[in-house]
Amino acid sequence: MLTSITDGILCCLTGKTTNLVLPLESSEPSDGFEFVEVKPGRVLRVRHIKPEHQHIDREKQDARKDKTNVDCEANGDASPEDSIDDDDDAGTSVHCKRKITVYRNGQLVIENLGDALHSEILQCQDGDLEPCSTVEVELADYKEMPSSPDPNPTPPVPLPSGEQKPAPPPRRRRRKPKRTVLIDSTRVISSCKGTDSDVALFFVHGVGGSLDIWSSQLNFFSRLGYEVIAPDLAGHGASTAPQIAAAYTFYALAEDLRAIFKRYARKRNILIGHSYGVSFCTFLAHEYPDLVHKVVMINGGGPTALEPSLCSIFQLPSCILHCLSPCLAWSFLKAGFARQGAKEKQLLKQGNAFNVSPFVLRAMMSGQYWPEGDEVYHAELTVPILLVHGMCDKFVPMEEDQRMAEILLFAFLKVIEEGSHMVMMECPDTVNTLLHEFFLWEPDMSRKGEADNAVSICDTINTLKIKKPMDK
């Protein structure tokens, strides 16, 4: 504590901040780590574990392509690769169709017109969510307007003499939408096994974290045969820490992760994000809908545009934040973990969480500006998404993840009662099992016909009417 205060005073006098983010010695095998230069002078540490079976599968696939090429040339065929790639497209085809309408008063209306996914996934009531089932469903004034004229209309009752005819109700003014978005596509959703060579898992941490917070998940899924990729964000872990605030804006970090994704992406990629990392996963899923197969959002919050708070403690000068760093670390321990014992302190130290310089922390919090990431942006996603929420989380309220489930097209929400904000470190076995079941899940569309009959009311469209929440 005294050392921190002394360093803070020197920081105020010299005007320089101490950079605490340096390459760290790790107990993990060195061959699992790579340093990738995403931009000149901007290097990210990445943990990349590629199972051995993928090398064998690649060799078999190449040999198979060579043999197919010879056969096709003999038969006069032109494109042999198409027949090979078709074998990997096994899965369930889902029709994704919805109409998103934004009105000038801020009201958002979402009409789901495509298929509905059923939740045999996860075998738990918290995950049993279907599109539109978590919010109050209204039928967009269909009850007030008959679908067809009455063949036997009731004659009007004559008014007694001397009474005036009541004035007709005021004519309802038709609202004009401010913006309308129509989503109409087909997505193939398949089970992603560890033995599949075209599957890759990307893990993205949030503010103050590092790839080490995913150690339990990386070890678990790599043992199952999955290819796993986990980067350190700029200024975090062992990645370089530029001393300019512009290096830590949302857009700068998103471009870093775009470069990592393009470098390691396979045919079917699953993105797993935590806290602020969820926003980057959403960005990549929106930018690469054909490459992102599934998404997991862990304590990511609601589907609102990002905007930095001007009254936050992180707006204080870096030297003051440096003095307060022990208090901030203790506050993070209390808010991020359901319990604050010796085990949690050790997890915090092993995960290298909240071990960033005050300058990086301040720049990260101030750079969270992403106006495009609003409710409409999230509603446009057609990828299946698993939402994981720790019940004891003091950073992200439960209502925010519930609202996220309401907005998304295919979302499943699971609440872990004994977990908090760092639920993947507190309850690694529960989270690993939950994620694995989601990776293996494939929708069953055999119940499509009976489900359509059950929810169809006069052949109307289920419509969500959602008012825009107040700014936080």
C-alpha positions in Angstrom: 0.0 0.0 0.0 2.8 2.4 1.0 4.7 1.6 -2.2 1.7 2.2 -4.3 1.1 5.7 -2.7 4.8 6.6 -3.1 4.7 5.5 -6.8 1.6 7.6 -7.2 3.3 10.7 -5.8 6.3 10.2 -8.1 3.8 9.8 -11.0 2.2 13.1 -10.2 5.5 14.9 -9.9 7.1 13.4 -13.1 3.9 13.3 -15.1 4.7 9.7 -16.2 2.7 6.6 -15.5 4.2 3.3 -14.4 3.5 0.6 -17.0 2.7 -2.5 -15.0 1.9 -4.6 -18.1 5.0 -6.6 -18.9 5.6 -10.1 -20.4 4.8 -12.5 -17.6 6.4 -15.8 -16.8 3.9 -18.5 -17.1 3.8 -22.1 -15.8 2.1 -23.1 -19.0 4.2 -24.8 -21.8 5.8 -22.1 -23.9 4.8 -23.8 -27.2 1.2 -22.9 -26.4 1.9 -19.1 -26.6 2.4 -17.0 -29.7 3.1 -13.3 -30.1 1.2 -11.8 -33.1 1.9 -8.3 -34.4 -1.5 -7.1 -35.4 -0.1 -3.6 -36.4 3.4 -2.2 -36.5 4.6 -2.1 -32.9 1.3 -3.6 -31.5 1.9 -7.1 -30.4 -0.6 -9.4 -28.7 0.1 -12.5 -26.8 -2.1 -15.4 -27.9 -2.5 -18.8 -26.5 -3.1 -21.2 -29.3 -3.6 -24.9 -28.7 -4.0 -27.0 -31.8 -4.7 -30.7 -31.2 -2.6 -33.3 -32.9 -5.5 -35.0 -34.7 -6.0 -31.8 -36.8 -2.7 -32.3 -38.5 -3.6 -35.9 -39.4 -7.1 -34.8 -40.7 -5.5 -32.1 -42.8 -3.1 -34.7 -44.4 -6.0 -37.0 -45.1 -8.1 -34.2 -46.5 -5.3 -33.2 -48.8 -4.8 -36.7 -50.0 -8.5 -37.1 -50.5 -8.6 -33.9 -52.6 -5.6 -35.1 -54.7 -7.4 -38.4 -55.5 -10.6 -36.6 -56.3 -8.8 -34.3 -58.6 -7.4 -37.2 -60.6 -10.8 -38.9 -60.8 -12.5 -35.7 -61.8 -9.9 -34.9 -64.5 -10.4 -38.3 -65.9 -14.2 -37.8 -66.0 -14.0 -34.2 -67.3 -15.4 -32.6 -64.1 -14.4 -29.0 -63.3 -14.7 -28.4 -59.5 -13.9 -31.4 -57.3 -13.6 -29.3 -54.1 -17.3 -28.7 -54.0 -18.1 -32.4 -53.4 -15.6 -32.5 -50.5 -16.9 -29.4 -48.8 -20.4 -30.7 -48.9 -19.6 -33.5 -46.5 -18.8 -31.0 -43.8 -22.1 -29.1 -44.1 -24.2 -31.7 -42.1 -26.5 -30.0 -39.7 -30.0 -28.5 -39.3 -31.2 -25.8 -41.7 -33.0 -23.0 -39.9 -35.0 -20.2 -41.5 -34.1 -16.9 -39.9 -36.6 -14.3 -40.7 -37.7 -11.3 -38.6 -38.8 -7.7 -39.2 -37.3 -5.0 -36.9 -39.1 -1.7 -36.8 -38.0 1.4 -34.9 -40.4 4.3 -34.3 -39.6 7.9 -33.6 -40.7 7.6 -30.0 -38.0 5.0 -29.4 -40.3 2.0 -29.5 -38.8 -1.1 -31.0 -41.1 -3.7 -32.6 -39.7 -7.1 -33.5 -41.7 -9.6 -35.6 -40.4 -13.2 -35.7 -41.5 -14.7 -39.0 -39.2 -17.7 -39.3 -38.5 -21.0 -37.5 -38.4 -21.3 -33.7 -35.7 -23.3 -32.0 -36.6 -25.6 -29.1 -34.6 -26.0 -26.0 -33.7 -29.6 -25.5 -30.4 -27.9 -24.9 -29.0 -27.9 -21.4 -31.8 -29.8 -19.6 -32.5 -26.9 -17.3 -35.4 -24.5 -16.9 -33.2 -21.5 -17.0 -32.1 -22.5 -20.5 -35.6 -23.2 -21.7 -36.1 -20.1 -23.7 -37.6 -19.9 -27.1 -37.7 -16.8 -29.3 -40.3 -14.3 -27.8 -41.1 -16.5 -24.8 -39.3 -14.4 -22.2 -41.3 -11.2 -22.8 -44.9 -10.2 -22.9 -46.2 -11.0 -26.4 -48.7 -8.7 -28.0 -50.5 -9.3 -31.2 -50.0 -6.0 -32.9 -53.6 -4.8 -32.8 -54.8 -7.9 -34.6 -57.5 -8.4 -31.9 -59.1 -5.1 -32.8 -59.2 -5.8 -36.6 -61.1 -8.9 -37.8 -59.2 -10.8 -40.4 -62.4 -11.2 -42.6 -65.8 -9.6 -42.8 -68.6 -11.1 -40.7 -71.0 -12.9 -43.1 -73.9 -12.2 -40.7 -73.4 -8.7 -39.3 -75.5 -7.6 -36.4 -77.8 -4.8 -37.3 -77.2 -1.5 -35.3 -79.6 -0.9 -32.4 -81.8 2.2 -33.1 -81.3 5.0 -30.7 -84.3 6.3 -28.6 -85.8 9.5 -29.9 -84.3 12.7 -28.4 -80.9 11.2 -27.9 -77.9 12.4 -29.9 -75.7 10.0 -31.7 -72.4 9.6 -29.8 -69.4 11.1 -31.5 -67.2 8.6 -33.3 -63.9 7.8 -31.6 -61.0 9.9 -32.7 -59.2 8.4 -35.7 -56.0 6.8 -34.7 -53.1 8.4 -36.5 -50.9 5.9 -38.3 -47.4 5.9 -37.0 -44.5 6.2 -39.5 -41.5 4.0 -38.7 -38.2 5.7 -38.4 -36.3 2.6 -39.6 -37.2 -0.9 -40.8 -34.8 -3.8 -41.1 -35.8 -7.1 -42.6 -33.7 -10.2 -41.9 -34.3 -13.2 -44.2 -31.7 -15.9 -44.4 -31.1 -19.6 -43.9 -28.5 -20.8 -41.3 -27.2 -24.3 -40.9 -26.6 -25.1 -37.2 -24.7 -28.3 -36.4 -23.0 -30.1 -33.5 -19.4 -29.0 -33.0 -17.3 -31.8 -31.6 -13.7 -31.7 -30.5 -12.8 -34.2 -33.2 -14.0 -31.9 -36.0 -11.0 -30.2 -37.6 -13.1 -27.3 -38.9 -14.1 -26.0 -35.4 -12.2 -23.3 -33.5 -13.0 -21.8 -30.1 -12.1 -18.1 -29.4 -12.0 -16.8 -25.9 -12.1 -13.0 -25.3 -11.6 -11.4 -21.8 -12.8 -8.0 -20.6 -11.3 -5.0 -18.9 -8.5 -5.7 -16.5 -8.4 -9.4 -17.4 -6.1 -11.6 -19.4 -6.2 -14.9 -21.2 -5.2 -16.6 -17.9 -8.8 -16.2 -16.6 -9.7 -18.8 -19.2 -7.1 -21.4 -18.1 -9.7 -23.9 -16.8 -11.7 -23.6 -20.1 -8.6 -23.7 -22.3 -7.3 -26.9 -20.7 -10.7 -28.6 -20.6 -11.6 -28.0 -24.2 -8.1 -28.7 -25.6 -8.1 -32.0 -23.8 -11.4 -32.8 -25.6 -9.7 -32.1 -28.9 -10.9 -28.6 -29.7 -8.6 -26.0 -31.2 -8.6 -23.0 -28.7 -7.4 -19.4 -29.2 -7.3 -16.8 -26.5 -5.6 -13.4 -26.9 -4.5 -10.8 -24.4 -6.0 -7.5 -25.3 -3.6 -4.6 -25.8 -2.3 -3.4 -22.5 -3.3 -6.6 -20.7 -1.4 -9.8 -19.8 1.8 -10.0 -21.8 0.6 -7.9 -24.8 2.3 -4.6 -25.5 0.8 -1.5 -23.8 0.9 1.6 -26.0 1.0 4.9 -24.1 -1.6 6.6 -26.1 -5.3 6.6 -25.2 -6.4 6.1 -28.8 -4.9 2.6 -28.7 -7.7 1.5 -26.3 -10.9 2.6 -27.9 -13.5 0.0 -28.8 -12.7 0.4 -32.5 -8.9 -0.1 -32.0 -9.4 -3.2 -29.9 -12.0 -4.6 -32.3 -9.6 -4.3 -35.2 -7.0 -6.1 -33.2 -9.4 -9.0 -32.6 -10.5 -8.9 -36.3 -6.9 -9.6 -37.2 -6.6 -12.4 -34.7 -9.9 -13.9 -35.9 -8.9 -13.8 -39.6 -5.6 -15.4 -38.7 -6.9 -18.4 -36.8 -10.5 -18.8 -38.0 -11.8 -22.1 -39.3 -15.0 -22.9 -41.1 -17.1 -23.1 -37.9 -16.0 -20.8 -35.2 -17.4 -20.4 -31.7 -16.9 -17.1 -29.8 -16.9 -17.0 -26.0 -16.7 -13.5 -24.4 -16.7 -12.3 -20.9 -17.9 -8.8 -19.7 -16.5 -6.2 -22.2 -15.3 -9.1 -24.3 -18.9 -9.9 -25.2 -19.1 -6.6 -27.2 -16.2 -7.7 -29.4 -17.8 -11.2 -29.9 -21.0 -9.4 -31.0 -19.0 -7.2 -33.4 -17.3 -10.3 -35.0 -20.5 -12.2 -35.2 -22.1 -9.3 -37.0 -19.2 -8.8 -39.4 -18.7 -12.5 -40.2 -22.1 -14.2 -40.0 -21.0 -17.1 -42.2 -17.9 -17.9 -40.1 -19.3 -17.5 -36.6 -21.3 -20.6 -35.8 -22.2 -20.0 -32.2 -21.6 -17.4 -29.5 -21.4 -17.6 -25.7 -21.9 -14.4 -23.7 -20.9 -14.5 -20.0 -22.1 -11.6 -17.9 -22.1 -9.3 -20.9 -24.9 -7.0 -20.0 -27.8 -5.6 -22.0 -28.0 -4.9 -25.8 -27.3 -1.2 -25.4 -24.8 1.1 -27.3 -21.6 1.7 -25.4 -20.9 5.1 -24.0 -18.3 6.0 -21.3 -19.6 7.4 -18.0 -18.3 10.9 -17.3 -18.8 10.6 -13.5 -16.9 7.3 -13.1 -13.9 7.0 -10.8 -11.9 5.9 -13.7 -12.0 9.5 -15.1 -9.6 10.5 -12.4 -5.9 11.2 -13.3 -3.8 8.1 -13.7 -1.5 9.0 -10.8 -4.5 9.1 -8.5 -5.8 5.8 -9.8 -2.3 4.4 -9.1 -2.6 5.4 -5.5 -6.0 3.9 -5.3 -5.0 0.6 -7.0 -5.0 -1.5 -3.8 -8.5 -0.3 -3.0 -9.7 -0.9 -6.5 -8.3 -4.4 -6.5 -10.1 -5.1 -3.2 -13.4 -3.7 -4.6 -13.0 -5.8 -7.7 -12.5 -8.9 -5.5 -15.7 -8.1 -3.5 -17.8 -7.3 -6.6 -16.4 -9.9 -8.9 -16.6 -13.0 -6.7 -19.4 -14.4 -4.6 -17.0 -15.2 -1.8 -13.8 -13.4 -0.8 -11.7 -16.1 0.7 -8.1 -17.2 0.2 -9.2 -19.3 -2.8 -10.7 -16.3 -4.6 -7.6 -14.2 -3.9 -5.4 -17.0 -5.4 -7.7 -17.2 -8.4 -7.4 -13.5 -8.9 -3.6 -13.7 -8.7 -3.4 -16.7 -11.0 -5.7 -15.2 -13.6 -3.7 -12.0 -13.6 -7.0 -10.1 -13.3 -7.1 -6.4 -12.7 -3.3 -6.3 -13.0 -3.1 -3.4 -15.6 -1.5 0.0 -15.3 -3.7 2.9 -14.2 -3.2 4.5 -17.6 -4.5 1.5 -19.5 -7.4 1.1 -17.1 -8.4 4.7 -17.5 -8.1 4.6 -21.3 -10.1 1.3 -21.5 -13.0 2.8 -19.5 -12.9 6.0 -21.4 -12.7 4.3 -24.8 -15.9 2.3 -24.4 -17.8 4.2 -27.1 -19.7 2.1 -29.6 -23.0 3.8 -30.7 -23.7 1.2 -33.4 -24.0 -1.6 -30.9 -27.7 -0.8 -30.0 -30.7 -3.0 -29.7 -31.3 -3.2 -33.5 -27.6 -4.2 -34.0 -28.1 -7.1 -31.6 -31.5 -8.0 -33.0 -29.9 -8.5 -36.4 -27.8 -11.4 -35.2 -29.0 -14.8 -36.4 -26.4 -16.9 -34.7 -27.4 -19.2 -31.7 -26.3 -17.5 -28.5 -25.9 -18.9 -25.0 -26.2 -16.4 -22.2 -24.5 -17.3 -18.9 -25.2 -15.1 -15.8 -23.8 -15.4 -12.3 -26.5 -14.7 -9.8 -24.3 -12.8 -7.4 -22.8 -10.5 -10.1 -22.6 -7.0 -8.7 -21.4 -5.5 -12.0 -24.1 -6.7 -14.4 -27.7 -6.9 -13.1 -29.7 -9.9 -14.0 -32.3 -7.7 -15.8 -29.7 -6.7 -18.4 -29.0 -10.3 -19.5 -32.7 -11.0 -19.5 -33.2 -8.1 -21.8 -30.5 -9.4 -24.1 -32.3 -12.7 -24.3 -35.5 -10.8 -25.3 -33.8 -9.0 -28.1 -31.8 -11.8 -29.7 -33.3 -14.1 -32.2 -32.0 -17.5 -30.9 -30.9 -17.1 -27.2 -30.8 -19.4 -24.3 -30.2 -18.0 -20.8 -28.7 -20.0 -18.0 -28.2 -18.6 -14.4 -25.6 -20.0 -12.1 -26.7 -19.3 -8.6 -23.4 -19.8 -6.9 -21.5 -17.7 -9.4 -20.7 -14.0 -9.7 -19.0 -11.9 -12.4 -16.0 -14.2 -12.7 -18.2 -17.3 -12.8 -15.9 -19.2 -15.2 -13.2 -19.0 -12.5 -15.5 -19.6 -9.5 -17.5 -22.5 -11.1 -15.2 -23.9 -13.8 -16.8 -27.4 -13.9 -20.3 -26.0 -14.2 -19.4 -23.5 -16.9 -17.3 -26.1 -18.9 -20.2 -28.6 -18.9 -22.7 -25.9 -19.9 -20.5 -24.7 -22.8 -19.8 -28.2 -24.0 -23.5 -29.1 -24.1 -24.1 -25.9 -26.1 -21.2 -26.7 -28.5 -22.7 -30.2 -29.1 -26.3 -29.0 -29.4 -28.1 -29.2 -32.7 -31.7 -28.0 -33.1 -34.4 -30.6 -33.7 -36.8 -29.3 -36.3 -39.0 -32.4 -36.3 -41.3 -30.6 -33.8 -41.7 -27.6 -36.1 -45.2 -28.5 -37.3 -46.7 -29.0 -33.9 -45.0 -26.0 -32.5 -46.4 -23.8 -35.3 -49.9 -25.1 -34.5 -49.5 -24.4 -30.8 -48.4 -20.8 -31.1 -50.5 -19.9 -34.1 -53.4 -17.7 -33.2 -55.6 -16.8 -36.1 -52.5 -17.0 -38.3 -51.1 -13.8 -36.8 -47.5 -12.9 -36.2 -46.0 -12.8 -32.7 -44.8 -9.3 -32.2 -42.6 -7.9 -29.5 -43.2 -4.4 -28.4 -40.3 -3.1 -26.5 -39.8 0.4 -25.2 -36.3 1.8 -25.2 -34.7 1.7 -21.7 -33.6 4.9 -20.0 -29.9 5.8 -20.4 -27.8 4.4 -17.6 
